[in-house]
Amino acid sequence: MVYLIEATTGQLYCGITTDLARRFLEHGTPKGAKFFKGKRQPKAIRFVEEHADRSSASIREAAIKKLSRAEKLVLIQTSHLDPAYGQNQ
């Protein structure tokens, strides 16, 4: 799955994983992405998109990373984040 996490700074991070809950927690530890080192910490999951395999998820991740911030915000606003993730604020 492809996901967008909002950092405490308001910035958006895009990544892929097979276990979103585990990965969200990892981003707050040394096992997280370089993006979350220093003052940035993961705040909330803002977007999730399921994919059949890692290859299609990687292609979609690359496409999302090329979007502007405004385009990513539109993507978030038009998505229907599953309440099971507990982060759709």
JOZI-V286793 format. One record per helix or strand. SS is the DSSP state (H for helix, E for strand). FROM is the first residue (numbers start at 0). LEN is the number of residues. If there is no record, write none. Layout:
ss:from:len
SS:FROM:LEN
SS:FROM:LEN
This chain:
ss:from:len
E:1:6
E:11:5
H:19:7
H:33:3
E:41:8
H:53:12
H:68:10
H:82:3
